[in-house]
Amino acid sequence: MAQMQMRWPPVTLEIKIIAGVLFGLWFGSLMVPALGDLVGTQLLVSAVAVSEGRVWTVLTYAFFHADFMHLLFNCGVLWLFGGELSAKWSAKKWWGFNLACALGGGVAVVGSQFVLGVAHPTLGYSGAVMGVVAAFAWENWDRRLYLFFVPMTGKTLLLVFIAFDVLLVVVGREPISIAAHLGGLVTGLLLATGWWRPTKWKRSVKRYRQRRRFKVIRREAEAEQNRRYLN
């Protein structure tokens, strides 16, 4: 009988840098009053970010955490699903991807607060982490994976994370920013799949039209053949 082997992802330099910066800022905010005061100014709130001109908080919110367990969870998930990616990707791609997903999460927070009229202050690296999870899921879309010994594919993994977020908010009443999570996730998927490129959309639309045209031609040919058979 084949045995399932556990293979932990590598702890790459990129993962160490992110964890070091995030933990350093968190511990520093506890020890240094000036840094602690800085954390409060990085809370992402739509009215503050837009009306008061603190647009940088749409990105800088990601580097600060108000809760240690939130920080620990983010770093743990980042390592589990980002270790393999950071080992394969170039440093430029890794850092650009992380910043883009963090920014995507921030934009989603601001947009959702304006639309819903709810100002829930947001901090944390979760948007970037969810983007990394989305990229990992895409690269393993139909591959058999094991999440805590439970077999699933990459696409199922993504659905599990989304369902977990929804349950935390709806059932657990946890004060997480689902907008930042989903914003980072969607940004990560767009980048990983290449759907952010206009040329990708154009090629897809062209292929769709070609398939439709082929189906119409085939139906017409089949109808013509049936008429000949009946005659």
HELIX and SHEET records of a PDB file:
HELIX    1   1 LEU A   13  MET A   31  1                                  19    
HELIX    2   2 PRO A   33  THR A   41  1                                   9    
HELIX    3   3 SER A   46  SER A   46  1                                   1    
HELIX    4   4 ALA A   47  SER A   51  3                                   5    
HELIX    5   5 THR A   57  THR A   60  1                                   4    
HELIX    6   6 TYR A   61  PHE A   63  5                                   3    
HELIX    7   7 PHE A   68  LYS A   88  1                                  21    
HELIX    8   8 ALA A   91  LEU A  116  1                                  26    
HELIX    9   9 SER A  126  GLU A  139  1                                  14    
HELIX   10  10 GLY A  154  VAL A  170  1                                  17    
HELIX   11  11 ILE A  178  THR A  193  1                                  16    
HELIX   12  12 PRO A  198  LEU A  230  1                                  33    
SHEET    1   A 2 LEU A 145  LEU A 147  0                                        
SHEET    2   A 2 VAL A 150  MET A 152 -1                                        
END                                                                             
